[in-house]
Amino acid sequence: MDAAAPSLSPSRAAGFARGVWPLLAAAGFGLAMQFWVGPAAGPFPTTVMMQVGIAIILAVSLNIVNGFTGQFSIGHAGFMAVGGYVAATCTFYGGMIQWESPGRYGGFLGLGEWLMVAGSLLGGGFAAGLGYVVGLPSLRLRGDYLAIVTLGFGEIVRVLLQRTGKQLFVKADLGTDDFKVWPPPLGGAQGFKELPTYTNMFWVWLFAAITIFAAYRIKTSSTGRAFLSIREDEIAARAMGIDIAKYKVRAFVVAAFFAGVAGGLYGHSGVNMAPGDAGFQRSFEFVIMVVLGGMGSISGVTLAAIVLGALPELLRNPNALGAAWPYALGAVVLGYAASKLLRKRWMTTLGTFLLVGGSVALGLAIFGKIGVWMKADLSQYRMVLYSLLLILVMIFRPKGLFGVHEVWDFFRSREATPPPKLEAGGMTP
Amino acid sequence: MITRSLLDARGIGISFGGLKAVQDFTLRIPVGGLYGLIGPNGAGKTTAFNLLTGVYQTQTGTASLDGRRIDGLKPHEIAEAGLSRTFQNIRLFGELSVLDNVLIACHVRGRHSLVQTLRRSGHHVAQERASIIKARHLLSIFGLNRYEHEQAKALAYGDQRRLEICRAMATEPKLLLLDEPAAGMNPQEKKDLAASIRSIRNDFGLTILLLEHDMGLVMDTCERITVLDHGETIAQGTPPEVQSNPKVIEAYLGEVEDEPPQPTQPPPGAAACPS
C-alpha cells in the first residue's frame, strides 16, 4: 500500500531513456519507410502510403476523444485544416520572405523541411488552443448535442477559410496595399495553392509512429484510465475523484494538437489546401475509421486507417485484383483450419484473423474476376463496394473490428492471470 | 472510542421544485463509527447521499468532513477530501478490466501531468507501480484478484458489488458511504457482506455510513441508525431504540391500530423488508 517505496522509482538514466527511445524508434521507422519501403514500392504507392500515414495520425488522435473519452466529435477535419493553414502560412510566406520564392528550399532534412515541421507544430499548437475552446461545451453537452457543436466548429472554420483574401505570389506584393493582415491572404474559396512539397515518407511515418506511441502511453496511464472512466460512466468517475471537466478538455486538446500536425503534413504533400478540407465530409472519414476499428482500440483504428486509406486506391483497378484469388482462397482455407482444428488460443485467434482477411480478399478477387468476365471497368463502382464493406463490418462486428480491445489482447492467454491468493485476515472473500 | 466527529452535516436540505426531497438533515458520525441510514422507499435516503457526495448541491445547511467544509464542492473534490461511495444500481466501468476499475480509483491519490505521462517519467513509473500494488492488494482482500483481467461487467452480481466496495476503498477514503450494498443478495451473501463491512471498519479503521433497505443487515451491523421519512429525520438512535420508536414503526408498517408492533431482531439477512 505504501506509495513511496524507493525500489519503485527507476534511475534517472532509465527515465531519460524511456522518454527518448520512442522518438528514436519513430525516426528509425521513418527512415526505413523513406529509403527502403518508398523506393521499393514506386512513386504512386508512396503517395498512397503518405496519405495513409496522415490518415493514421488523424484517426488515432480522434480516437482519443471519440474512443477513449466517449465524446462524439465530428469536427476533427476543422482542427486539421487550422493546423494545415497555419503551417502553410509559415512555409509559403516564410519561404517567400526568407528565400525570395515560396517554392521548395533545401533537400531532405534541409532548412525548408524543418520550417515545415516547425510550422506544423505551431499549427498543432493553434489547433490545440481551439481544441480547448471546442472542448468546453463538452462539459455540458453529450452525445448528439456535442456532435452538433463539433460539426458547427468544422463548418465555421470552413466558412472563415473561404472568406480569406487573395493569395500573393510575389515578395514585392507584400509591401503594397494588396497585403492585408485581415482577412489574411490565404487564397479564399480557391484554396491555398502552390505550397512547397516538403512532406515525405520520413516525416509522415515519424509523426504517425509518435502519435501511436503517445496514444498508447496515454491509454496505459492514469490519464488514459481517467478518459476511459468518463466513457464508461461519468457519475461513477466523478465519485471516484476524476475531474471530468479537466479530462474532457484535455482529450480535446491532445487530439486537436495531433490533428493540427497532420494538417501541416497534409498541406505540404503536394495538394492544394482548400476550405473544403475543414468540412464535415472529411471529418466523417476519420469518424468512420474510428468506428470501424473499434472505439478506443489504437491498433484497430490504425488498421482501419490503413485499410480505408488504401482500399479506394486498390479499387481503382479492380480487374487486376482477380489475380489474387489463389492467395485469398489459401488464406481462407488455412484460417478456417487453424481456427477450428487447433487448441492453442493464439493459433485460433490468428486463424480467425486469416479467415476474415482472406474472405475480404477473396471477395475483392471475385469482384475483379467478374469485371474481367464482363469486360467492364468496375472501378466506377468502387465507392459502392467501399460502402458495402462498411455495412458488412457493422453487421458482423457492430463494435468495430476489435471492439474496445487491442490486437494483442486476443493473443493473451487467460492462464496468464496469477492464481488467487488471499491475504489479510477477517474478510470473507 | 474517539468522539471527534468525522462527518458533521448540519441541517442540509434540497427541494426539487415544490418537493422537499430532504430537509434539515443532521448527522454526526464519529471517527470509526458504523452508522446506518434507513427509511421506506422514496424517503430521501439516496438524495441525502447525493447531497453529501456533491451530486446535488445543498440548498441549506453545511457539511464538513474531518473539519473541512465539503458542501458546495464538486464530487471529485469531495472524493479527494476523503469521502467515497458505492452505488445502489451498480456503476462499474463495465467494459474495463477489474484491475483498471480499481486503478481508476487510485488516480485521486497519485496522478501526473500529461508530459510526465508521455515521457514516462520516473515519477510516473513509480506511481503506476505503487497504484498497481495497491490495487492488487485490495483485490486480493476481496478475493477478486483471480478476475483481474476480466471485464467488470462479466463478473457475477455479488462480485460486482464487492468490486464496487473495493474500488471505493482504493480512493483511500476516511468515510465510506455504502448505498444499499445488500440489494439483490441472498441471505448467505448478506451474512457475508455484514461480516465484510464490520471487518472493513475494524481492519482499515474506516468510518462507514450504510444506507440500507434491509432492516436485518442494518440492525445487525450498525451502532446508530438514522431514520428518514418524506425527507425528514424521524428518529435517531441505537438499533433497539429505533426499533421501538413508534414513528419508525408507523413509517414502515403504516398506522398502528390495535395489534402491537413486533420489535424482534430478525437474523441477519432474513429480509424483513421488501427490496
Interface residues (C-beta under 8 A of the other chain):
Chain A: M1 D2 A3 A4 A5 L8 S9 P10 S11 R12 A14 G15 R18 G19 A214 R217 I218 S221 S222 T223 G224 R225 A226 L228 S229 R231 E232 D233 I235 A236 A237 R238 A239 M240 G241 I242 D243 I244 R250 V254 V404 R412 R414 A416 T417 P418 P419 P420 K421 L422 E423 A424 G425 G426 M427 T428 P429
Chain B: T53 G54 V55 K74 P75 H76 A79 E80 S84 R85 F87 R91 L92 F93 G94 E95 L96 D100 L103 I104 A105 C106 H107 V108 R109 G110 R111 H112 L114 T117 L118 R119 R120 S121 G122 H123 H124 V125 A126 Q127 E128 R129 A130 S131 I133 K134 H137 S140 I141 F142 G143 N145 R146 Y147 E148 H149 R167 A168 A170 T171 D192 A195 S196 S199 I200 N202 D203
